[in-house]
Amino acid sequence: MSDTAAVVRPAEGVFVRLFDDELLIVDLSRGEYFSLDDVGARLWGGLEKGQSIEQVAKDVMAEYDVAFDVALADLRSLSADLIERGLLVCGAPERAVDR
């Protein structure tokens, strides 16, 4: 995922629920579930709102007193893993076609 301008968003058919500081992700099509810690939940929530990974990294940097490049590298790594698992996708959401 080298293109920093790429739009990353949650995949269709993936459901999430926040429990305390843990985000549970359920992929009903595969019958799998995953959990993310508070930083992972922040990434997911930011992407749902249309933020870029870079924007989320700035928020993480400010809240956790971590260097921007470290936060960005960690979030990109997590994003790549979630894309590989089919939980996130690259690209703008598909639009319904008016007929």
N, C-alpha and C positions, 0 to 999 in steps of 0.2 A: 504494500500500500504506500507507494512512494509519492503519489500525487497528493500534495497537501490541500489542494482545492477540491478534492473528491468529496461528494456528499455521502455521508454514511448515516444509515437510518435502520431502525428495527425492521426485521423481516415481517411479512404478512403471516398471520397464523401463529404468531408467538405471543404468549400472554405473560404478563408480569404482575407481581404483587409484592408490596413492600411489607416486611415484618421486622419491626425494630430497625436495626441498621443493616439488614440483609435484604437484598432484592432476589426474589425467586423468579426464575424464568422457566416457563413451560412451553415446550415445543410439542404440540399435540400431534402433529403429523408423524413425528418419530417416537413419540412416547417417552421423551427424555425431559429431565429437568436439571437446572443449574442454579447456582446461587452466586451472587456477587456481594463483596463487602461494600462498605460505605463509599469508597472511591469508585469502585465499579458501578455502583448505583448512581453516583453523580454523573459518570460518563453516560450511562444509559438514559438518564433523565434529560441531560443536556442534548443528546442526539434526538430524543423524542421532540424536544422543543425547537429543533432545527439548528442548534449550535454546531459549530465545527469542533473537531477534536482539539484544535488549537485554543478555541475559546474555553473549553472545559479545562484544559491544562492551565490556563491563566487563573481560573477559579481555584483549582486544586493547589496551585503554587501559593496563592494568597492565604488559603485556609490552613495548609499543612506545613508552611514554611519550608518548601522544597524548591530546588532550582527548576526553572521553567523547562530546560532541556531534559531533565530527569523525568519530570511529570509527563512531558510530551512523549518521550520514548516509552514510558510505561503504559500510557494510554493507547498509543499506537500498537504496541504489542498486544494488549488486551483486545483491542478492536480487531486486529488481524486474526486472533484466535476465535473471536465470536463470529467473524465473517466465515472462517473456515468451517465452523460448526453450523452455519446456516441461520444464525440468530440475528445477525446484522447483514445488511446488503449495501453495496455501493450504488449510488445513483439516486435521482429524484424519484419520488413516489409515482407509480403509474396513475394516469388520469383516466377516468371513465370517458368513453367516446360517446358524444351525443349523436343519437340517430333519429 
